[in-house]
Amino acid sequence: MLIALAAIVFSDSVANADTLNFLEWEEAGVPKYSTGETELSLSNATVKTTGPQIYYAGAGGWSGDKGLGTVGACDVYGYCSYDLEIAFKQPIFNLSFDAVAVGLKDIVKISAYNGATNVGEVTLQNSNNSKGFYFSKFGTITRLVFDDLGSENAGVLYNDFYFETASVSAVPLPAALPLYGAGMAVLGFMGWRRKKTSA
């Protein structure tokens, strides 16, 4: 019991800042723009599409504020109006990202999931510029689904994914704690023995 309590008390959770870096694909030799792939992995997420292929741009152009690339679900002609899913390899929180190249007739429902539970959604609609999304209010997220609801323009691309992950690390047990526990056990035993002898 005491050891279990110590394990609970002496664990520490630390938030780590992270981002999706689509340049990992470039470094791995995946061709930019028309990848020909419907599923690609990053070090911290897997990206899938039900469309013809995943599109990504590397540094420059649509690469976002930090130059980490842009992602979308596009055909070979550059129309990016297909569904996209990003599954994170560990739970995240405080997510933000941008939608770029959004036309006036583009409509996308963006749903956030924690496991199988939909924890929130927003609809991107009728914008003609970049638009930032902040999913902090949705808490822990394991998956994002971008559901294109019939974009009439060239579709939407996404970049600048920033989020935090929690890592739980064990804090070393103070050296005096086992000694304290042993002392309490000895005092309890002595009290029990004294009570038994006087009875």
BAFI-3210 file (N, C-alpha, C; in Angstrom, 3 decimals, decimal comma, padded with zeros to 6 digits):
// residues 199
n [1|2|3|4|5|6|7|8|9|10|11|12|13|14|15|16|17|18|19|20|21|22|23|24|25|26|27|28|29|30|31|32|33|34|35|36|37|38|39|40|41|42|43|44|45|46|47|48|49|50|51|52|53|54|55|56|57|58|59|60|61|62|63|64|65|66|67|68|69|70|71|72|73|74|75|76|77|78|79|80|81|82|83|84|85|86|87|88|89|90|91|92|93|94|95|96|97|98|99|100|101|102|103|104|105|106|107|108|109|110|111|112|113|114|115|116|117|118|119|120|121|122|123|124|125|126|127|128|129|130|131|132|133|134|135|136|137|138|139|140|141|142|143|144|145|146|147|148|149|150|151|152|153|154|155|156|157|158|159|160|161|162|163|164|165|166|167|168|169|170|171|172|173|174|175|176|177|178|179|180|181|182|183|184|185|186|187|188|189|190|191|192|193|194|195|196|197|198|199]
n.u [000,822|001,857|003,987|002,636|001,281|003,464|004,422|002,405|002,479|005,071|005,452|006,010|004,701|005,492|005,153|005,809|006,810|005,902|005,832|004,433|006,536|006,808|008,943|010,387|009,579|010,647|013,368|013,457|013,259|010,780|008,835|008,069|004,920|003,162|002,899|002,032|001,247|-001,059|-000,870|001,352|004,083|005,175|007,616|006,082|003,404|000,821|-000,232|-003,117|-005,139|-008,313|-008,458|-006,870|-004,071|-001,497|-000,508|002,345|004,263|007,545|010,118|009,743|007,427|004,326|005,067|004,645|005,008|007,330|008,625|008,204|006,865|003,856|000,662|-001,776|-004,672|-004,697|-005,342|-003,665|-003,776|-003,673|-005,899|-007,121|-009,233|-010,058|-010,632|-008,763|-006,687|-005,081|-003,286|-002,076|000,890|001,099|-000,959|-001,999|-002,145|-003,344|-003,394|-002,698|-003,104|-002,749|-004,878|-004,408|-004,492|-007,219|-010,245|-013,112|-015,302|-014,721|-015,299|-014,739|-015,035|-013,556|-012,648|-011,900|-010,562|-010,461|-009,259|-011,950|-013,819|-015,462|-014,266|-014,651|-015,414|-014,831|-015,843|-014,473|-015,023|-015,950|-013,708|-011,020|-008,373|-005,470|-006,192|-006,290|-006,450|-007,404|-007,240|-007,208|-009,266|-010,485|-009,145|-007,416|-006,138|-006,110|-006,410|-007,043|-009,562|-010,114|-012,727|-013,771|-016,329|-017,304|-015,733|-015,460|-013,442|-009,873|-009,366|-007,985|-005,028|-002,806|-000,833|001,825|001,444|001,238|001,734|001,403|002,904|002,549|004,861|005,443|007,444|009,316|009,924|012,720|012,481|012,475|015,266|014,821|012,203|011,577|012,860|011,376|008,899|009,573|010,175|007,659|006,279|007,659|007,056|004,287|004,165|005,386|003,537|001,313|002,293|002,763|000,160|-000,927|000,558|-000,199|-002,786]
n.v [-001,188|001,283|001,505|001,613|004,038|005,746|005,467|006,720|009,323|010,108|010,485|012,261|014,573|015,915|018,491|018,450|020,368|020,027|019,304|018,702|017,600|017,790|017,691|015,481|013,495|014,373|014,148|011,397|010,676|010,697|011,684|015,121|016,889|015,192|012,345|009,756|008,085|006,763|006,554|007,686|007,791|009,772|010,710|011,104|010,764|009,348|009,765|009,637|009,147|009,008|009,704|010,098|010,471|011,480|014,781|016,815|019,703|020,889|022,843|026,391|028,293|027,058|026,376|027,103|028,911|028,021|026,652|023,884|022,393|021,422|019,797|017,831|016,301|015,261|015,176|014,176|016,456|018,565|019,243|019,564|018,325|016,201|013,702|013,592|012,127|012,346|010,510|010,526|009,344|009,261|010,463|013,892|017,427|020,849|021,648|023,349|024,632|025,636|026,386|026,581|028,184|028,364|028,473|030,549|028,870|026,544|023,900|022,324|019,906|019,589|017,213|016,280|013,591|011,522|008,597|006,575|008,497|011,415|014,501|017,088|019,484|021,575|023,771|024,638|027,230|029,300|031,115|033,122|033,002|032,213|030,368|030,049|027,393|026,427|023,984|023,621|023,656|021,232|019,317|016,237|014,709|012,193|011,766|013,378|014,249|015,290|016,216|016,634|018,537|019,012|020,861|023,442|024,765|024,622|023,199|022,434|022,998|022,103|023,273|024,091|022,622|022,575|021,327|019,757|017,113|014,738|013,531|011,051|010,776|008,909|010,009|009,834|007,811|009,189|008,664|008,422|007,582|004,676|003,996|005,482|004,197|001,618|002,235|003,098|000,687|-000,879|000,572|000,206|-002,569|-002,845|-001,476|-003,129|-005,477|-004,665|-004,086|-006,649|-008,015|-006,725|-007,496]
n.w [000,000|000,909|-000,854|-003,309|-002,966|-002,804|-005,405|-006,816|-005,792|-006,393|-009,218|-012,215|-014,522|-017,625|-019,975|-023,397|-026,125|-029,547|-033,107|-036,393|-038,827|-042,037|-043,700|-043,119|-044,842|-047,241|-046,642|-046,485|-049,084|-050,345|-053,062|-053,664|-053,749|-055,879|-054,399|-054,756|-052,783|-050,341|-047,674|-045,263|-042,966|-040,216|-037,716|-035,461|-036,130|-038,268|-041,562|-043,545|-046,491|-048,154|-050,657|-053,944|-053,412|-051,060|-050,715|-050,431|-049,654|-049,551|-047,986|-048,315|-050,377|-049,674|-047,083|-044,434|-041,263|-039,909|-041,855|-042,201|-044,026|-045,870|-045,942|-047,692|-049,278|-052,401|-055,990|-059,063|-060,550|-058,852|-057,353|-054,239|-052,689|-051,001|-048,439|-045,368|-042,882|-039,759|-037,578|-034,411|-032,825|-030,110|-027,421|-027,708|-026,825|-026,607|-029,340|-032,372|-035,698|-039,177|-041,946|-045,362|-048,612|-048,990|-050,630|-051,559|-051,817|-050,525|-048,262|-045,285|-042,772|-039,693|-037,492|-034,161|-032,327|-029,415|-028,985|-029,830|-029,414|-030,368|-029,711|-030,412|-033,027|-035,886|-038,531|-041,556|-043,682|-046,453|-046,674|-047,784|-047,358|-045,313|-042,360|-038,911|-036,534|-033,293|-031,037|-028,304|-026,408|-026,705|-025,324|-024,771|-027,683|-030,155|-032,798|-035,943|-038,250|-041,468|-043,209|-046,318|-047,514|-050,029|-051,558|-053,909|-055,122|-055,503|-053,243|-049,936|-048,007|-045,281|-042,540|-040,185|-037,699|-034,355|-031,091|-027,849|-026,011|-023,399|-021,143|-018,851|-016,116|-013,798|-010,568|-008,513|-005,602|-002,388|-000,245|002,489|002,780|002,687|005,079|006,918|006,613|007,541|010,207|011,126|010,918|012,840|015,193|015,228|015,526|018,068|019,679|019,360|020,502|023,171|023,943|023,776|025,732|028,101|028,341]
ca.u [000,000|002,738|004,764|001,723|001,061|004,702|004,498|001,472|002,941|006,358|005,577|005,980|004,278|006,120|004,634|006,852|006,342|006,213|005,216|004,522|007,565|006,620|010,238|010,878|009,327|011,642|014,639|013,355|013,215|009,418|008,734|007,167|003,691|002,472|003,657|001,541|000,980|-002,282|-000,517|002,764|004,347|006,156|008,120|005,086|002,032|000,594|-001,162|-003,817|-006,204|-009,175|-008,326|-005,853|-002,723|-001,099|000,292|003,075|005,255|008,655|010,467|009,384|006,045|003,277|005,680|004,274|005,875|008,604|009,206|008,167|006,087|002,401|000,082|-003,153|-005,062|-004,907|-005,167|-002,463|-003,977|-003,524|-007,142|-006,937|-010,567|-010,298|-010,547|-007,428|-006,680|-003,782|-003,341|-000,866|001,435|000,799|-001,951|-001,505|-003,072|-002,996|-003,122|-003,060|-002,579|-003,309|-005,378|-003,947|-005,035|-008,651|-011,050|-014,398|-016,316|-014,192|-015,936|-014,121|-015,318|-012,363|-013,077|-010,838|-010,957|-009,631|-009,683|-013,119|-014,744|-015,339|-014,186|-014,996|-015,215|-015,020|-016,036|-013,757|-015,935|-016,032|-012,548|-010,154|-007,006|-005,069|-007,047|-005,715|-007,364|-006,864|-008,032|-006,888|-010,483|-010,939|-008,390|-006,513|-006,492|-005,275|-006,629|-007,769|-010,163|-010,482|-013,785|-014,111|-017,780|-017,668|-015,030|-015,611|-012,197|-008,772|-009,247|-007,314|-003,785|-002,658|000,548|002,093|000,838|001,949|000,995|002,209|002,729|002,884|005,692|005,435|008,726|009,343|010,830|013,327|011,918|013,427|015,956|014,295|010,835|011,526|013,265|010,208|007,906|010,033|010,020|006,227|005,915|008,225|006,247|002,987|004,376|005,653|002,267|000,471|002,877|002,534|-001,270|-001,164|001,171|-000,965|-004,128]
ca.v [000,000|002,441|001,577|002,085|005,453|006,433|005,476|007,727|010,641|010,440|010,467|013,635|014,714|017,070|018,792|018,658|020,986|019,213|019,750|017,755|018,053|017,068|017,572|014,116|012,718|014,815|013,531|009,957|010,457|010,682|012,816|016,201|017,131|013,938|011,280|008,455|007,294|007,086|006,523|007,963|007,958|010,691|010,173|011,246|010,649|008,689|010,535|008,784|009,765|008,134|010,235|009,468|010,481|012,545|015,856|017,645|020,631|021,043|024,200|027,422|028,250|026,870|025,567|027,544|029,860|027,402|025,966|022,435|021,752|021,505|018,524|017,813|015,093|015,847|014,322|014,528|017,773|019,583|019,532|018,997|018,299|014,826|013,545|013,369|011,752|012,349|009,756|010,799|008,119|009,330|011,520|015,266|018,449|022,217|021,589|024,441|024,475|026,564|025,932|027,536|028,044|028,117|029,277|031,005|027,809|025,338|023,566|021,144|019,680|019,063|016,560|015,810|012,381|010,908|007,211|006,538|009,551|012,717|015,489|018,403|019,698|022,914|023,759|025,655|027,559|030,669|031,937|033,227|033,195|031,283|030,413|029,287|026,607|026,189|022,881|023,454|023,412|019,847|018,425|015,242|014,321|011,131|011,672|014,444|013,852|016,421|015,692|017,627|018,484|019,448|022,080|023,697|025,323|023,656|022,476|023,031|022,432|022,352|023,333|024,661|021,836|022,674|020,666|019,291|015,731|014,569|012,375|010,788|010,227|008,553|010,786|008,880|007,699|009,718|007,594|008,315|007,057|003,290|003,994|005,973|003,110|000,554|002,749|003,061|-000,724|-001,300|001,199|-000,482|-003,909|-002,684|-001,129|-004,328|-006,420|-004,114|-004,269|-008,073|-008,409|-006,192|-008,108]
ca.w [000,000|001,007|-002,096|-004,355|-002,711|-003,177|-006,866|-007,295|-005,369|-006,952|-010,670|-012,677|-015,903|-018,238|-021,317|-024,392|-027,361|-030,721|-034,345|-037,507|-039,752|-043,293|-044,375|-042,891|-046,070|-048,222|-046,248|-046,740|-050,524|-050,888|-053,985|-053,274|-054,496|-056,195|-053,743|-055,175|-051,569|-049,590|-046,252|-044,998|-041,538|-039,659|-036,453|-034,396|-036,636|-039,552|-042,382|-044,509|-047,271|-048,956|-052,012|-054,790|-052,866|-050,143|-051,305|-049,467|-050,177|-048,615|-047,592|-049,280|-050,859|-048,671|-046,029|-043,095|-040,568|-039,537|-043,006|-041,981|-045,067|-045,914|-046,334|-048,181|-050,005|-053,725|-057,160|-059,832|-061,157|-057,824|-056,637|-052,902|-052,074|-050,548|-046,987|-044,832|-041,466|-039,089|-036,318|-033,634|-032,231|-028,690|-027,207|-027,732|-026,366|-027,019|-030,780|-033,282|-037,051|-040,149|-043,251|-046,372|-049,972|-048,829|-051,537|-051,041|-051,848|-049,886|-046,988|-044,675|-041,354|-039,033|-036,246|-033,266|-031,595|-028,383|-029,203|-030,715|-028,998|-031,001|-028,637|-030,933|-034,458|-036,430|-039,978|-042,309|-044,778|-046,964|-046,352|-048,959|-046,889|-044,264|-041,185|-037,817|-035,704|-031,962|-030,494|-026,884|-025,622|-026,890|-024,444|-025,357|-029,053|-030,730|-034,253|-036,623|-039,521|-042,316|-044,069|-047,336|-047,726|-051,373|-051,967|-055,345|-055,638|-055,570|-051,985|-048,792|-047,505|-043,849|-042,072|-038,857|-036,623|-033,088|-030,023|-026,729|-025,576|-021,982|-020,827|-017,413|-015,688|-012,376|-009,731|-007,575|-004,258|-001,394|000,498|003,851|002,807|003,166|006,482|007,646|006,591|008,442|011,561|011,453|011,098|014,124|016,253|015,234|016,103|019,501|020,311|019,349|021,459|024,493|024,208|023,940|026,992|029,227|028,374]
c.u [000,871|003,545|003,892|001,463|002,288|004,827|003,578|002,003|004,196|006,481|005,358|005,596|004,838|005,533|005,805|006,251|006,781|005,501|005,248|005,490|007,472|007,902|010,888|010,687|010,339|012,992|014,645|013,247|011,819|009,286|007,719|005,961|002,968|003,256|003,274|001,174|-000,334|-002,057|000,983|002,939|005,392|006,659|007,063|003,632|002,011|-000,479|-001,761|-004,815|-007,036|-009,150|-007,212|-004,463|-002,553|-000,221|001,079|004,046|006,319|008,887|010,140|007,920|005,042|003,808|005,360|005,321|007,254|009,251|009,224|007,275|004,585|001,872|-001,354|-003,434|-005,513|-004,848|-003,947|-002,573|-003,890|-004,812|-007,109|-008,250|-010,958|-010,104|-009,120|-007,556|-005,249|-003,961|-002,012|-000,406|001,357|-000,180|-001,297|-002,549|-002,528|-002,606|-003,535|-002,453|-003,254|-003,843|-004,980|-004,549|-006,525|-009,410|-012,399|-015,450|-015,821|-014,867|-015,323|-014,541|-014,098|-012,786|-011,862|-011,371|-009,943|-010,051|-010,832|-014,098|-014,441|-015,376|-014,475|-014,759|-015,456|-015,201|-015,314|-014,625|-015,806|-014,910|-011,707|-008,704|-006,661|-005,985|-006,448|-006,786|-006,663|-007,771|-007,753|-008,114|-010,985|-010,154|-007,465|-007,040|-005,547|-005,380|-007,400|-008,314|-010,615|-011,457|-014,197|-015,583|-018,197|-017,023|-015,125|-014,368|-011,123|-008,584|-008,324|-006,031|-003,629|-001,183|000,615|001,320|001,735|001,096|001,956|001,899|003,127|003,762|005,734|006,766|008,671|010,360|011,419|012,680|012,923|013,999|015,354|012,915|010,765|011,908|012,103|009,147|008,288|009,869|008,569|005,773|006,424|007,409|004,875|003,090|004,599|004,362|001,347|000,955|002,624|001,060|-001,583|-000,630|000,349|-002,341|-004,146]
c.v [001,258|002,623|002,092|003,570|006,253|006,521|006,531|009,124|011,048|010,125|011,888|013,661|016,016|017,261|019,100|019,264|020,132|019,796|018,615|018,336|017,232|016,976|016,215|013,269|013,084|014,169|012,030|009,639|010,352|011,888|013,857|016,235|015,805|012,761|009,905|007,560|007,731|007,009|006,717|008,208|009,033|010,079|010,202|011,126|009,845|009,471|009,601|009,618|008,690|008,599|009,553|009,412|011,609|013,514|016,494|018,528|020,799|022,492|025,182|027,308|028,176|026,198|026,016|028,432|029,293|026,634|024,461|021,712|021,868|020,170|018,720|016,483|015,544|014,786|014,806|015,897|018,895|019,988|018,790|018,973|016,871|014,755|013,166|012,995|011,781|011,652|009,953|009,529|008,110|010,486|012,907|016,192|019,808|022,276|022,885|024,135|025,492|025,817|027,001|027,208|027,729|029,049|029,618|029,905|026,499|025,132|022,267|021,079|019,001|018,529|016,068|014,638|012,077|009,451|007,218|007,672|010,859|013,770|016,906|018,503|021,161|022,779|024,939|025,965|029,034|031,578|032,029|033,438|032,125|031,447|029,518|028,577|026,279|025,174|022,641|023,080|021,981|018,851|017,488|014,778|013,221|011,089|012,888|013,906|015,113|015,893|016,778|017,477|019,030|020,753|022,237|024,318|024,239|022,883|023,153|022,264|022,844|022,377|023,915|023,947|021,921|022,045|020,296|017,831|015,662|013,352|012,241|010,154|009,967|009,433|009,819|008,960|008,280|008,588|007,383|007,655|005,590|003,176|004,454|004,881|001,981|000,985|002,719|001,624|-001,234|-000,711|000,529|-001,849|-003,813|-002,332|-002,330|-005,322|-005,965|-004,318|-005,733|-008,550|-007,928|-006,822|-009,457]
c.w [000,000|-000,279|-003,234|-004,208|-003,126|-004,687|-007,446|-006,997|-006,121|-008,440|-011,149|-014,151|-016,465|-019,636|-022,238|-025,648|-028,550|-031,932|-035,353|-038,521|-041,033|-044,118|-044,112|-044,149|-047,149|-047,934|-046,514|-048,239|-051,111|-051,812|-053,503|-054,217|-054,763|-055,616|-054,267|-053,999|-050,913|-048,085|-046,107|-043,507|-041,290|-038,357|-035,357|-034,862|-037,930|-040,290|-043,427|-045,301|-047,948|-050,409|-052,771|-054,161|-051,860|-050,909|-050,175|-050,219|-049,115|-048,263|-048,715|-049,686|-049,729|-047,412|-044,609|-042,455|-040,263|-040,681|-042,882|-042,969|-044,857|-046,388|-046,808|-048,847|-051,391|-054,829|-057,950|-060,489|-060,129|-057,140|-055,295|-052,134|-051,702|-049,032|-046,568|-043,363|-040,946|-037,748|-035,597|-032,921|-030,710|-028,490|-027,146|-027,124|-026,787|-028,496|-031,466|-034,645|-037,955|-041,359|-044,252|-047,723|-049,929|-049,763|-050,931|-051,010|-051,257|-048,532|-046,471|-043,205|-040,751|-037,678|-035,473|-032,459|-030,502|-028,364|-030,200|-030,430|-029,720|-029,894|-029,112|-032,418|-034,807|-037,935|-040,587|-043,527|-045,154|-046,497|-047,618|-048,564|-045,863|-043,056|-040,119|-037,014|-034,398|-031,271|-029,014|-026,070|-025,734|-026,054|-025,212|-026,707|-029,513|-032,257|-034,745|-037,933|-040,248|-043,369|-045,060|-047,704|-049,076|-051,768|-053,480|-055,955|-055,640|-054,272|-051,000|-048,457|-046,038|-043,478|-040,666|-037,748|-035,393|-032,003|-028,909|-026,462|-024,111|-021,833|-019,314|-017,057|-014,189|-011,661|-008,710|-006,189|-003,255|-000,536|001,880|003,896|003,225|004,646|007,369|007,727|007,534|009,891|012,014|011,706|012,455|015,275|016,354|015,866|017,605|020,252|020,404|020,409|022,899|024,887|024,496|025,300|028,194|029,328|029,012]
res [m|l|i|a|l|a|a|i|v|f|s|d|s|v|a|n|a|d|t|l|n|f|l|e|w|e|e|a|g|v|p|k|y|s|t|g|e|t|e|l|s|l|s|n|a|t|v|k|t|t|g|p|q|i|y|y|a|g|a|g|g|w|s|g|d|k|g|l|g|t|v|g|a|c|d|v|y|g|y|c|s|y|d|l|e|i|a|f|k|q|p|i|f|n|l|s|f|d|a|v|a|v|g|l|k|d|i|v|k|i|s|a|y|n|g|a|t|n|v|g|e|v|t|l|q|n|s|n|n|s|k|g|f|y|f|s|k|f|g|t|i|t|r|l|v|f|d|d|l|g|s|e|n|a|g|v|l|y|n|d|f|y|f|e|t|a|s|v|s|a|v|p|l|p|a|a|l|p|l|y|g|a|g|m|a|v|l|g|f|m|g|w|r|r|k|k|t|s|a]
***
